[in-house]
Amino acid sequence: MIRVADDGTVRVTIPQWGSKREAAAFANQERAWIEKQQQRCEQECLRPKLTTRSPAVERELRDRAKRELPARLLELAALHGLTVTRINVRNQRWRWGSCSRKGRICLNWRLVQMPDSIRDYVMIHELMHLKRMDHSPKFWKLVAGACPDFKSARAWLRAIRNL
């Protein structure tokens, strides 16, 4: 049996009576399959990992999110002349952020694990809801004015949603 680990290493398991030479021959025979699996592993490594490994790591990330995300949101709000009445950082399963009509913005703590450009896009998206509480073409024009590369950020978020 041949296994390719997530890091691309190959492990050949042979019966107790098998020889190393037979294992090497078998691996050589399956070289195309092995290379295909290793390429898949490389592609998987390029995808962002948004899961945490332990409760301690998750706790640290949540604490970091509570420190960093509100500070950045306030910077962006000031830059665009907007006022946020309240900021919450929460564990949201399906949303990256939300904005209420009262000016309250809620952010998903997992944003702290994302590239700055993606974080900023989510925050700008929510901030623009302070001007327009819909997803009309006028809303997207506001987003584009504040975040010209928003389409690639949206595509990135859609891609990781399907992981």
DSSP file (Angstrom, degrees, kcal/mol; ACC not computed):
  #  RESIDUE AA STRUCTURE BP1 BP2  ACC     N-H-->O    O-->H-N    N-H-->O    O-->H-N    TCO  KAPPA ALPHA  PHI   PSI    X-CA   Y-CA   Z-CA
    1    1 A M              0   0    0      0, 0.0    12,-3.4     0, 0.0     2,-0.4   0.000 360.0 360.0 360.0 141.3    0.0    0.0    0.0
    2    2 A I  E     -A   12   0A   0     10,-0.2     2,-0.4    24,-0.1    10,-0.2  -0.948 360.0-175.7-116.1 134.3    1.2    3.5   -0.8
    3    3 A R  E     -A   11   0A   0      8,-2.5     8,-2.9    -2,-0.4     2,-0.6  -0.985  13.2-156.8-127.1 139.5    0.3    6.6    1.2
    4    4 A V  E     -A   10   0A   0     -2,-0.4     6,-0.2     6,-0.2     5,-0.1  -0.969  20.9-143.3-115.0 117.4    1.1   10.2    0.5
    5    5 A A    >   -     0   0    0      4,-2.8     3,-2.3    -2,-0.6    36,-0.1  -0.212  29.6 -98.9 -74.2 167.2    1.0   12.4    3.6
    6    6 A D  T 3  S+     0   0    0      1,-0.3    39,-0.1     2,-0.1    -1,-0.1   0.790 125.4  54.6 -57.4 -29.8   -0.2   16.0    3.6
    7    7 A D  T 3  S-     0   0    0      2,-0.1    -1,-0.3     1,-0.0    -2,-0.0   0.431 122.7-106.0 -86.2   2.7    3.4   17.2    3.5
    8    8 A G  S <  S+     0   0    0     -3,-2.3    -2,-0.1     1,-0.3     2,-0.1   0.367  71.1 143.3  93.3  -4.6    4.0   15.1    0.4
    9    9 A T        -     0   0    0     -5,-0.1    -4,-2.8     1,-0.1     2,-0.4  -0.432  43.3-135.2 -71.6 146.3    6.1   12.3    2.0
   10   10 A V  E     -A    4   0A   0     -6,-0.2     2,-0.5    -2,-0.1    -6,-0.2  -0.843  17.8-170.6-106.8 135.7    5.5    8.9    0.6
   11   11 A R  E     -A    3   0A   0     -8,-2.9    -8,-2.5    -2,-0.4     2,-0.6  -0.987   4.3-163.6-127.7 123.3    5.1    5.8    2.7
   12   12 A V  E     -A    2   0A   0     -2,-0.5     2,-0.5   -10,-0.2   -10,-0.2  -0.925   5.5-162.5-106.9 122.5    5.1    2.3    1.2
   13   13 A T        -     0   0    0    -12,-3.4    -2,-0.0    -2,-0.6     0, 0.0  -0.910  12.9-178.2-106.1 128.0    3.7   -0.5    3.4
   14   14 A I        -     0   0    0     -2,-0.5     6,-0.0     4,-0.1    -2,-0.0  -0.855  33.9 -90.3-123.0 158.2    4.6   -4.0    2.4
   15   15 A P    >   -     0   0    0      0, 0.0     3,-2.0     0, 0.0    -1,-0.1  -0.231  45.0-105.4 -60.7 158.6    3.7   -7.4    3.8
   16   16 A Q  T 3  S+     0   0    0      1,-0.3    -2,-0.0     3,-0.0     0, 0.0   0.826 122.3  50.0 -56.4 -34.4    6.1   -8.8    6.4
   17   17 A W  T 3  S+     0   0    0      2,-0.1    -1,-0.3     0, 0.0     2,-0.1   0.517  92.0 103.9 -84.8  -4.7    7.5  -11.3    3.8
   18   18 A G    <   -     0   0    0     -3,-2.0     2,-0.2     1,-0.1    -4,-0.1  -0.351  65.4-129.7 -77.6 159.0    8.1   -8.5    1.2
   19   19 A S     >  -     0   0    0      1,-0.1     4,-1.9    -2,-0.1     5,-0.1  -0.655  18.5-117.0-105.5 163.3   11.5   -7.1    0.4
   20   20 A K  H  > S+     0   0    0     -2,-0.2     4,-2.7     1,-0.2     5,-0.2   0.860 116.7  57.5 -63.8 -34.8   12.6   -3.5    0.1
   21   21 A R  H  > S+     0   0    0      1,-0.2     4,-2.4     2,-0.2    -1,-0.2   0.912 106.2  48.2 -62.8 -42.4   13.4   -4.1   -3.5
   22   22 A E  H  > S+     0   0    0      2,-0.2     4,-2.5     1,-0.2    -1,-0.2   0.888 111.2  51.3 -64.9 -38.7    9.8   -5.1   -4.2
   23   23 A A  H  X S+     0   0    0     -4,-1.9     4,-2.6     2,-0.2    -2,-0.2   0.927 111.1  47.4 -63.8 -44.6    8.6   -2.0   -2.3
   24   24 A A  H  X S+     0   0    0     -4,-2.7     4,-2.5     2,-0.2    -2,-0.2   0.900 112.2  49.9 -63.8 -40.7   10.8    0.2   -4.4
   25   25 A A  H  X S+     0   0    0     -4,-2.4     4,-2.3     2,-0.2    -2,-0.2   0.909 111.3  48.9 -64.1 -41.7    9.7   -1.5   -7.6
   26   26 A F  H  X S+     0   0    0     -4,-2.5     4,-1.7     2,-0.2    -2,-0.2   0.923 112.0  48.3 -63.8 -44.6    6.0   -1.0   -6.6
   27   27 A A  H  < S+     0   0    0     -4,-2.6     7,-0.2     1,-0.2    -2,-0.2   0.905 111.8  50.0 -62.6 -41.2    6.6    2.7   -5.8
   28   28 A N  H >< S+     0   0    0     -4,-2.5     3,-1.3     1,-0.2     4,-0.2   0.891 108.5  52.8 -63.7 -39.5    8.4    3.2   -9.1
   29   29 A Q  H 3< S+     0   0    0     -4,-2.3     3,-0.3     1,-0.3    -1,-0.2   0.834 113.8  43.3 -63.7 -33.5    5.5    1.5  -10.9
   30   30 A E  T 3X S+     0   0    0     -4,-1.7     4,-2.4     1,-0.2    -1,-0.3   0.131  78.4 119.9 -99.1  19.2    3.1    3.9   -9.2
   31   31 A R  H <> S+     0   0    0     -3,-1.3     4,-2.9     1,-0.2     5,-0.2   0.872  71.5  52.9 -54.2 -44.7    5.3    7.0   -9.7
   32   32 A A  H  > S+     0   0    0     -3,-0.3     4,-2.1    -4,-0.2    -1,-0.2   0.919 111.6  46.1 -60.4 -44.0    2.6    8.9  -11.8
   33   33 A W  H  > S+     0   0    0     -3,-0.2     4,-2.3     2,-0.2    -1,-0.2   0.917 112.6  50.6 -64.1 -43.1    0.0    8.4   -9.1
   34   34 A I  H  X S+     0   0    0     -4,-2.4     4,-2.4     1,-0.2    -2,-0.2   0.926 110.5  48.6 -61.0 -46.1    2.4    9.4   -6.4
   35   35 A E  H  X S+     0   0    0     -4,-2.9     4,-2.2     1,-0.2    -1,-0.2   0.887 109.9  52.3 -63.2 -38.4    3.4   12.6   -8.3
   36   36 A K  H  X S+     0   0    0     -4,-2.1     4,-2.0    -5,-0.2    -1,-0.2   0.916 110.9  47.3 -62.6 -42.8   -0.2   13.5   -8.8
   37   37 A Q  H  X S+     0   0    0     -4,-2.3     4,-2.2     1,-0.2    -2,-0.2   0.880 110.3  52.3 -66.5 -38.2   -0.9   13.1   -5.1
   38   38 A Q  H  X S+     0   0    0     -4,-2.4     4,-2.1     2,-0.2    -1,-0.2   0.880 108.3  50.8 -66.3 -37.0    2.1   15.2   -4.2
   39   39 A Q  H  X S+     0   0    0     -4,-2.2     4,-2.4     2,-0.2    -1,-0.2   0.907 108.8  51.9 -63.9 -40.9    0.9   18.0   -6.6
   40   40 A R  H  X S+     0   0    0     -4,-2.0     4,-2.5     1,-0.2    -2,-0.2   0.913 108.4  51.6 -60.3 -42.2   -2.5   17.8   -4.9
   41   41 A C  H  X S+     0   0    0     -4,-2.2     4,-2.0     1,-0.2    -1,-0.2   0.903 108.3  51.2 -61.8 -41.4   -0.7   18.2   -1.5
   42   42 A E  H  X S+     0   0    0     -4,-2.1     4,-1.1     1,-0.2    -1,-0.2   0.921 110.6  48.4 -62.0 -43.5    1.2   21.2   -2.8
   43   43 A Q  H >X S+     0   0    0     -4,-2.4     4,-0.8     1,-0.2     3,-0.5   0.902 109.5  52.8 -63.2 -40.7   -2.0   22.8   -3.9
   44   44 A E  H >< S+     0   0    0     -4,-2.5     3,-0.8     1,-0.2    -1,-0.2   0.875 104.4  56.5 -61.9 -36.8   -3.6   22.1   -0.6
   45   45 A C  H 3< S+     0   0    0     -4,-2.0    -1,-0.2     1,-0.2    -2,-0.2   0.790 100.6  58.6 -66.6 -26.5   -0.7   23.8    1.2
   46   46 A L  H << S+     0   0    0     -4,-1.1    -1,-0.2    -3,-0.5    -2,-0.2   0.727  89.0  89.5 -74.4 -21.2   -1.4   27.0   -0.8
   47   47 A R  S << S-     0   0    0     -3,-0.8     2,-0.1    -4,-0.8   113,-0.0  -0.529  90.7-106.2 -75.9 141.4   -5.0   27.1    0.6
   48   48 A P        -     0   0    0      0, 0.0     2,-0.7     0, 0.0    -1,-0.1  -0.434  25.0-135.4 -68.7 139.8   -5.3   29.1    3.8
   49   49 A K        +     0   0    0     -2,-0.1   111,-0.0     1,-0.1    -4,-0.0  -0.864  26.9 173.6 -96.2 114.9   -5.8   27.0    6.9
   50   50 A L        +     0   0    0     -2,-0.7     2,-0.3   110,-0.1    -1,-0.1   0.251  48.9  95.1-106.1  11.5   -8.6   28.6    9.0
   51   51 A T        -     0   0    0      2,-0.0     2,-0.3     0, 0.0    -2,-0.0  -0.710  66.7-134.8-100.8 155.6   -8.8   25.9   11.6
   52   52 A T        -     0   0    0     -2,-0.3    -2,-0.1     1,-0.1     0, 0.0  -0.741   2.6-144.9-106.2 158.7   -7.1   25.9   14.9
   53   53 A R  S    S+     0   0    0     -2,-0.3    -1,-0.1     1,-0.2     3,-0.1   0.740  75.0  12.3 -95.7 -26.6   -5.3   22.9   16.4
   54   54 A S  S  > S-     0   0    0      1,-0.1     4,-2.5     0, 0.0     5,-0.2  -0.974  72.2-109.8-149.0 160.1   -6.0   23.3   20.1
   55   55 A P  H  > S+     0   0    0      0, 0.0     4,-2.6     0, 0.0     5,-0.2   0.865 118.4  55.1 -59.1 -35.1   -8.2   25.2   22.5
   56   56 A A  H  > S+     0   0    0      2,-0.2     4,-2.2     1,-0.2     5,-0.1   0.911 108.8  46.6 -65.9 -41.6   -5.1   27.2   23.7
   57   57 A V  H  > S+     0   0    0      2,-0.2     4,-2.5     1,-0.2    -1,-0.2   0.928 113.3  49.1 -65.2 -44.7   -4.3   28.3   20.1
   58   58 A E  H  X S+     0   0    0     -4,-2.5     4,-2.7     1,-0.2    -2,-0.2   0.910 110.0  51.4 -61.6 -42.2   -7.9   29.2   19.5
   59   59 A R  H  X S+     0   0    0     -4,-2.6     4,-2.5     1,-0.2    -1,-0.2   0.920 110.7  48.5 -60.3 -44.7   -8.0   31.2   22.8
   60   60 A E  H  X S+     0   0    0     -4,-2.2     4,-2.5     1,-0.2    -1,-0.2   0.908 112.0  48.9 -63.0 -42.3   -4.9   33.1   21.8
   61   61 A L  H  X S+     0   0    0     -4,-2.5     4,-2.6     2,-0.2    -2,-0.2   0.902 111.0  49.9 -64.8 -40.7   -6.3   33.9   18.3
   62   62 A R  H  X S+     0   0    0     -4,-2.7     4,-2.3     2,-0.2    -2,-0.2   0.917 111.4  48.7 -63.7 -42.7   -9.6   35.1   19.8
   63   63 A D  H  X S+     0   0    0     -4,-2.5     4,-1.2     2,-0.2    -2,-0.2   0.922 112.4  48.6 -62.5 -43.6   -7.7   37.3   22.3
   64   64 A R  H  X S+     0   0    0     -4,-2.5     4,-3.1     1,-0.2     5,-0.3   0.904 110.1  52.2 -62.1 -41.7   -5.6   38.7   19.5
   65   65 A A  H  X S+     0   0    0     -4,-2.6     4,-2.0     1,-0.2    -1,-0.2   0.900 106.1  53.6 -61.8 -41.2   -8.7   39.3   17.3
   66   66 A K  H  < S+     0   0    0     -4,-2.3    -1,-0.2     1,-0.2    -2,-0.2   0.781 116.1  40.2 -66.9 -25.7  -10.4   41.2   20.2
   67   67 A R  H  X S+     0   0    0     -4,-1.2     4,-0.8    -3,-0.3    -2,-0.2   0.906 124.7  32.6 -83.5 -47.9   -7.3   43.5   20.4
   68   68 A E  H  X S+     0   0    0     -4,-3.1     4,-2.2     2,-0.1     5,-0.2   0.890 110.1  56.6 -84.2 -42.1   -6.5   44.0   16.7
   69   69 A L  H  X S+     0   0    0     -4,-2.0     4,-2.6    -5,-0.3     5,-0.2   0.925 107.7  45.9 -65.2 -47.0   -9.8   43.9   14.8
   70   70 A P  H  > S+     0   0    0      0, 0.0     4,-2.5     0, 0.0    -1,-0.2   0.910 112.3  52.9 -61.4 -38.9  -11.6   46.8   16.6
   71   71 A A  H  X S+     0   0    0     -4,-0.8     4,-1.8     1,-0.2    -2,-0.2   0.931 112.4  43.9 -61.4 -45.1   -8.5   49.0   16.4
   72   72 A R  H  X S+     0   0    0     -4,-2.2     4,-2.5     2,-0.2     5,-0.2   0.901 111.3  54.2 -67.5 -39.8   -8.2   48.4   12.6
   73   73 A L  H  X S+     0   0    0     -4,-2.6     4,-2.6     1,-0.2    -2,-0.2   0.914 108.5  49.3 -60.0 -42.8  -11.9   48.9   12.1
   74   74 A L  H  X S+     0   0    0     -4,-2.5     4,-2.4     2,-0.2    -1,-0.2   0.876 109.4  52.6 -64.9 -37.2  -11.8   52.3   13.9
   75   75 A E  H  X S+     0   0    0     -4,-1.8     4,-2.3     2,-0.2    -2,-0.2   0.946 112.5  44.5 -60.5 -48.4   -8.8   53.3   11.7
   76   76 A L  H  X S+     0   0    0     -4,-2.5     4,-1.5     2,-0.2    -2,-0.2   0.882 111.7  53.1 -65.6 -38.4  -10.7   52.5    8.6
   77   77 A A  H  <>S+     0   0    0     -4,-2.6     5,-3.2    -5,-0.2     3,-0.3   0.936 110.9  46.5 -61.7 -46.1  -13.9   54.2    9.9
   78   78 A A  H ><5S+     0   0    0     -4,-2.4     3,-1.3     1,-0.2    -2,-0.2   0.903 108.4  56.4 -62.4 -41.5  -11.9   57.4   10.6
   79   79 A L  H 3<5S+     0   0    0     -4,-2.3    -1,-0.2     1,-0.3    -2,-0.2   0.830 114.8  38.6 -58.8 -33.5  -10.2   57.2    7.2
   80   80 A H  T 3<5S-     0   0    0     -4,-1.5    -1,-0.3    -3,-0.3    -2,-0.2   0.269 115.3-112.2-103.8   9.7  -13.7   57.2    5.5
   81   81 A G  T < 5S+     0   0    0     -3,-1.3     2,-0.3    -4,-0.3    -3,-0.2   0.847  70.4 138.9  66.4  35.4  -15.3   59.7    7.9
   82   82 A L      < -     0   0    0     -5,-3.2     2,-0.5    -6,-0.2    -1,-0.2  -0.798  44.7-141.8-114.1 154.8  -17.6   57.1    9.5
   83   83 A T        -     0   0    0     -2,-0.3     2,-0.5    44,-0.1    -9,-0.0  -0.967   7.3-160.3-119.4 127.6  -18.7   56.5   13.1
   84   84 A V        -     0   0    0     -2,-0.5    20,-0.2     1,-0.1     3,-0.1  -0.904   2.9-163.0-103.8 130.4  -19.2   53.1   14.6
   85   85 A T  S    S+     0   0    0     18,-1.8     2,-0.3    -2,-0.5    19,-0.2   0.812  73.1   3.0 -84.4 -29.6  -21.3   53.0   17.7
   86   86 A R  E     -b  104   0B   0     17,-1.1    19,-2.9     2,-0.0     2,-0.4  -0.982  58.7-156.9-157.4 143.0  -20.3   49.5   18.9
   87   87 A I  E     -b  105   0B   0     -2,-0.3     2,-0.4    17,-0.2    19,-0.2  -0.989  11.8-177.2-125.1 128.8  -17.8   46.8   17.8
   88   88 A N  E     -b  106   0B   0     17,-2.3    19,-2.9    -2,-0.4     2,-0.5  -0.964  14.6-156.4-121.0 141.9  -18.2   43.2   18.7
   89   89 A V  E     +b  107   0B   0     -2,-0.4     2,-0.2    17,-0.2    19,-0.2  -0.979  34.1 161.7-115.1 118.2  -15.8   40.3   17.9
   90   90 A R  E     -b  108   0B   0     17,-2.7    19,-2.5    -2,-0.5     2,-1.0  -0.755  49.4 -97.2-133.6 173.1  -17.7   37.1   18.0
   91   91 A N        +     0   0    0     -2,-0.2     2,-0.5    17,-0.2    17,-0.1  -0.821  47.7 174.0 -93.6  97.2  -17.7   33.5   16.9
   92   92 A Q        -     0   0    0     -2,-1.0    18,-0.2     3,-0.2    16,-0.0  -0.926  20.4-162.6-109.4 125.6  -19.8   33.5   13.8
   93   93 A R  S    S+     0   0    0     -2,-0.5    -1,-0.1     1,-0.1     3,-0.0   0.875  86.3  19.8 -74.1 -37.0  -20.1   30.3   11.9
   94   94 A W  S    S+     0   0    0      1,-0.0     2,-0.4     2,-0.0    -1,-0.1   0.521 113.1  64.9-116.9  -7.6  -21.4   31.7    8.6
   95   95 A R        -     0   0    0      1,-0.1    -3,-0.2    12,-0.0     3,-0.1  -0.916  50.6-159.8-123.2 146.5  -20.6   35.4    8.4
   96   96 A W  S    S-     0   0    0     -2,-0.4    12,-2.5     1,-0.3     2,-0.3   0.735  81.6 -20.4 -87.6 -27.2  -17.4   37.3    8.3
   97   97 A G  E     -C  107   0B   0     10,-0.2    -1,-0.3    -8,-0.0     2,-0.3  -0.983  56.2-157.8-168.6 167.6  -19.1   40.4    9.6
   98   98 A S  E     -C  106   0B   0      8,-2.2     8,-2.5    -2,-0.3     2,-0.4  -0.984   5.4-153.7-153.6 158.4  -22.4   42.3   10.0
   99   99 A C  E     -C  105   0B   0     -2,-0.3     6,-0.2     6,-0.2     2,-0.2  -0.999   9.9-149.9-137.9 133.0  -23.6   45.8   10.4
  100  100 A S    >   -     0   0    0      4,-2.5     3,-1.8    -2,-0.4     4,-0.0  -0.592  31.0-111.4 -97.8 163.5  -26.8   47.0   12.1
  101  101 A R  T 3  S+     0   0    0      1,-0.3    -1,-0.1    -2,-0.2    32,-0.0   0.731 117.0  63.5 -63.0 -21.5  -28.8   50.1   11.3
  102  102 A K  T 3  S-     0   0    0      2,-0.1    -1,-0.3     1,-0.0   -17,-0.1   0.395 123.4-101.8 -85.8   4.0  -27.7   51.5   14.6
  103  103 A G  S <  S+     0   0    0     -3,-1.8   -18,-1.8     1,-0.3   -17,-1.1   0.663  73.6 144.1  87.2  16.5  -24.0   51.5   13.6
  104  104 A R  E     -b   86   0B   0    -19,-0.2    -4,-2.5   -20,-0.2     2,-0.5  -0.780  30.8-163.2 -91.3 129.4  -23.0   48.3   15.4
  105  105 A I  E     -bC  87  99B   0    -19,-2.9   -17,-2.3    -2,-0.5     2,-0.4  -0.949   4.2-165.3-116.7 132.1  -20.5   46.2   13.6
  106  106 A C  E     -bC  88  98B   0     -8,-2.5    -8,-2.2    -2,-0.5     2,-0.4  -0.952   7.7-166.0-114.8 132.4  -19.8   42.6   14.5
  107  107 A L  E     -bC  89  97B   0    -19,-2.9   -17,-2.7    -2,-0.4     2,-0.4  -0.925  24.1-117.0-121.0 144.8  -16.7   40.8   13.2
  108  108 A N  E >   -b   90   0B   0    -12,-2.5     3,-2.0    -2,-0.4     4,-0.2  -0.639  20.3-136.3 -76.8 130.3  -15.8   37.2   13.1
  109  109 A W  G >  S+     0   0    0    -19,-2.5     3,-1.7    -2,-0.4     4,-0.2   0.764  98.8  73.6 -60.9 -24.1  -12.7   36.5   15.2
  110  110 A R  G >  S+     0   0    0    -20,-0.3     3,-1.9     1,-0.3    -1,-0.3   0.665  74.7  81.4 -66.5 -14.9  -11.4   34.2   12.4
  111  111 A L  G X  S+     0   0    0     -3,-2.0     3,-1.9     1,-0.3    -1,-0.3   0.792  76.8  71.7 -58.4 -26.4  -10.6   37.3   10.4
  112  112 A V  G <  S+     0   0    0     -3,-1.7    -1,-0.3     1,-0.3    -2,-0.2   0.713  93.0  56.0 -64.3 -18.7   -7.4   37.6   12.4
  113  113 A Q  G <  S+     0   0    0     -3,-1.9    -1,-0.3    -4,-0.2    -2,-0.2   0.470  95.7  87.0 -89.6  -2.9   -6.1   34.6   10.6
  114  114 A M  S <  S-     0   0    0     -3,-1.9     5,-0.0    -4,-0.2    -3,-0.0  -0.534  90.6 -85.8 -99.2 161.7   -6.5   36.1    7.2
  115  115 A P    >>  -     0   0    0      0, 0.0     4,-2.3     0, 0.0     3,-0.7  -0.286  42.5-113.0 -59.7 151.0   -4.3   38.4    5.1
  116  116 A D  H 3> S+     0   0    0      1,-0.2     4,-3.0     2,-0.2     5,-0.2   0.861 115.5  57.4 -55.3 -39.2   -4.6   42.1    5.9
  117  117 A S  H 3> S+     0   0    0      1,-0.2     4,-1.8     2,-0.2    -1,-0.2   0.865 108.6  45.9 -63.7 -35.0   -6.2   42.9    2.5
  118  118 A I  H <> S+     0   0    0     -3,-0.7     4,-2.4     2,-0.2    -1,-0.2   0.921 112.8  50.0 -72.5 -44.8   -9.0   40.4    3.1
  119  119 A R  H  X S+     0   0    0     -4,-2.3     4,-2.4     1,-0.2    -2,-0.2   0.937 111.2  49.3 -56.1 -48.3   -9.6   41.7    6.6
  120  120 A D  H  X S+     0   0    0     -4,-3.0     4,-3.1     1,-0.2     5,-0.2   0.903 108.3  53.4 -61.8 -41.1   -9.7   45.2    5.4
  121  121 A Y  H  X S+     0   0    0     -4,-1.8     4,-2.9    -5,-0.2    -1,-0.2   0.945 109.6  47.8 -58.7 -47.8  -12.2   44.3    2.6
  122  122 A V  H  X S+     0   0    0     -4,-2.4     4,-2.2     1,-0.2    -1,-0.2   0.924 114.6  46.8 -60.0 -43.7  -14.6   42.7    5.1
  123  123 A M  H  X S+     0   0    0     -4,-2.4     4,-2.7     2,-0.2    -1,-0.2   0.916 112.9  48.0 -65.7 -42.8  -14.3   45.7    7.4
  124  124 A I  H  X S+     0   0    0     -4,-3.1     4,-2.7     2,-0.2    -2,-0.2   0.908 108.9  55.3 -63.8 -41.1  -14.8   48.2    4.5
  125  125 A H  H  X S+     0   0    0     -4,-2.9     4,-0.8    -5,-0.2    -2,-0.2   0.943 112.2  42.5 -55.0 -49.2  -17.8   46.2    3.3
  126  126 A E  H >< S+     0   0    0     -4,-2.2     3,-0.7     1,-0.2     4,-0.4   0.900 112.6  53.2 -67.4 -39.6  -19.4   46.5    6.8
  127  127 A L  H >< S+     0   0    0     -4,-2.7     3,-1.8     1,-0.2     4,-0.4   0.882 102.8  57.5 -62.4 -37.8  -18.5   50.2    7.1
  128  128 A M  H >X S+     0   0    0     -4,-2.7     4,-2.2     1,-0.3     3,-1.1   0.742  93.5  68.6 -67.1 -20.7  -20.1   51.0    3.7
  129  129 A H  T << S+     0   0    0     -4,-0.8    -1,-0.3    -3,-0.7    -2,-0.2   0.716  86.4  68.2 -68.4 -18.2  -23.3   49.5    5.2
  130  130 A L  T <4 S+     0   0    0     -3,-1.8    -1,-0.3    -4,-0.4    -2,-0.2   0.771 109.6  35.7 -67.8 -23.8  -23.3   52.6    7.4
  131  131 A K  T <4 S+     0   0    0     -3,-1.1     2,-0.4    -4,-0.4    -2,-0.2   0.808 135.8  16.4 -93.6 -38.3  -23.9   54.6    4.2
  132  132 A R     <  -     0   0    0     -4,-2.2     2,-0.9     2,-0.1    -1,-0.3  -0.966  61.0-156.1-141.5 120.2  -26.2   52.0    2.5
  133  133 A M  S    S+     0   0    0     -2,-0.4     2,-0.3    -3,-0.2    -4,-0.1  -0.307  72.6  61.2 -92.2  51.2  -27.9   49.1    4.2
  134  134 A D  S    S-     0   0    0     -2,-0.9    -2,-0.1     2,-0.1     0, 0.0  -0.882  83.1-113.8-153.7-175.5  -28.2   47.0    1.0
  135  135 A H        +     0   0    0     -2,-0.3    -2,-0.0     4,-0.1    -6,-0.0  -0.226  62.4 140.9-121.6  41.4  -26.2   45.3   -1.7
  136  136 A S  S  > S-     0   0    0      1,-0.1     4,-2.2     4,-0.0     3,-0.3  -0.226  71.9 -97.2 -75.0 169.0  -27.4   47.4   -4.5
  137  137 A P  H  > S+     0   0    0      0, 0.0     4,-1.8     0, 0.0     5,-0.1   0.855 127.4  56.8 -55.9 -34.2  -25.1   48.6   -7.3
  138  138 A K  H  > S+     0   0    0      2,-0.2     4,-1.7     1,-0.2     5,-0.1   0.897 105.6  50.3 -64.5 -39.2  -24.7   51.9   -5.4
  139  139 A F  H  > S+     0   0    0     -3,-0.3     4,-2.2     1,-0.2     3,-0.2   0.949 110.2  48.9 -61.7 -48.7  -23.5   50.0   -2.4
  140  140 A W  H  X S+     0   0    0     -4,-2.2     4,-2.6     1,-0.2    -1,-0.2   0.803 106.8  56.9 -65.0 -28.0  -20.9   48.1   -4.5
  141  141 A K  H  X S+     0   0    0     -4,-1.8     4,-2.0    -5,-0.2    -1,-0.2   0.897 106.7  49.3 -67.2 -39.7  -19.7   51.4   -6.0
  142  142 A L  H  X S+     0   0    0     -4,-1.7     4,-1.6    -3,-0.2    -2,-0.2   0.928 112.0  48.2 -61.8 -45.3  -19.0   52.7   -2.4
  143  143 A V  H  X S+     0   0    0     -4,-2.2     4,-2.7     1,-0.2     3,-0.3   0.932 110.7  51.0 -61.3 -46.1  -17.1   49.5   -1.7
  144  144 A A  H  < S+     0   0    0     -4,-2.6    -1,-0.2     1,-0.2    -2,-0.2   0.862 107.9  53.5 -61.4 -36.2  -15.1   49.8   -4.9
  145  145 A G  H  < S+     0   0    0     -4,-2.0    -1,-0.2     1,-0.2    -2,-0.2   0.850 117.9  35.6 -66.3 -34.0  -14.2   53.4   -4.1
  146  146 A A  H  < S+     0   0    0     -4,-1.6    -2,-0.2    -3,-0.3    -1,-0.2   0.724 133.8  24.9 -90.5 -24.6  -12.9   52.4   -0.7
  147  147 A C    ><  -     0   0    0     -4,-2.7     3,-1.9    -5,-0.2    -1,-0.2  -0.686  64.8-177.0-143.3  81.8  -11.4   49.0   -1.7
  148  148 A P  T 3  S+     0   0    0      0, 0.0     3,-0.4     0, 0.0    -1,-0.1   0.764  85.2  52.1 -56.3 -27.8  -10.5   48.9   -5.4
  149  149 A D  T >> S+     0   0    0      1,-0.2     4,-1.4     2,-0.1     3,-0.6   0.066  72.3 121.2 -95.6  25.3   -9.4   45.3   -5.2
  150  150 A F  H <>  +     0   0    0     -3,-1.9     4,-2.7     1,-0.2     5,-0.2   0.802  63.7  63.0 -62.8 -30.0  -12.6   44.1   -3.6
  151  151 A K  H 3> S+     0   0    0     -3,-0.4     4,-2.2     1,-0.2    -1,-0.2   0.900 104.4  46.1 -64.8 -39.5  -13.5   41.6   -6.3
  152  152 A S  H <> S+     0   0    0     -3,-0.6     4,-2.2     2,-0.2    -1,-0.2   0.872 112.0  51.9 -70.8 -34.1  -10.4   39.5   -5.7
  153  153 A A  H  X S+     0   0    0     -4,-1.4     4,-2.3     2,-0.2    -2,-0.2   0.919 110.2  48.7 -65.3 -42.6  -11.0   39.6   -1.9
  154  154 A R  H  X S+     0   0    0     -4,-2.7     4,-2.4     1,-0.2    -2,-0.2   0.913 111.3  50.1 -61.6 -42.5  -14.6   38.4   -2.4
  155  155 A A  H  X S+     0   0    0     -4,-2.2     4,-2.4     2,-0.2    -2,-0.2   0.902 109.1  51.9 -63.1 -40.6  -13.4   35.6   -4.7
  156  156 A W  H  X S+     0   0    0     -4,-2.2     4,-2.2     1,-0.2    -1,-0.2   0.925 110.4  48.2 -61.1 -45.7  -10.8   34.6   -2.1
  157  157 A L  H  X S+     0   0    0     -4,-2.3     4,-1.6     1,-0.2    -1,-0.2   0.889 111.3  50.3 -64.1 -39.6  -13.5   34.4    0.6
  158  158 A R  H  X S+     0   0    0     -4,-2.4     4,-0.9     1,-0.2    -1,-0.2   0.905 109.1  52.8 -63.9 -40.0  -15.8   32.4   -1.6
  159  159 A A  H >< S+     0   0    0     -4,-2.4     3,-0.6     1,-0.2    -2,-0.2   0.913 111.0  44.6 -64.0 -43.0  -12.9   30.0   -2.4
  160  160 A I  H >< S+     0   0    0     -4,-2.2     3,-1.5     1,-0.2    -1,-0.2   0.775 102.4  66.7 -75.3 -22.8  -12.2   29.3    1.3
  161  161 A R  H 3< S+     0   0    0     -4,-1.6    -1,-0.2     1,-0.3    -2,-0.2   0.822 100.5  51.9 -62.3 -28.9  -15.9   29.0    2.1
  162  162 A N  T <<        0   0    0     -4,-0.9    -1,-0.3    -3,-0.6    -2,-0.2   0.351 360.0 360.0 -91.5   6.3  -15.8   25.8    0.0
  163  163 A L    <         0   0    0     -3,-1.5    -1,-0.2    -4,-0.0    -2,-0.1   0.502 360.0 360.0 -74.6 360.0  -12.8   24.2    1.7
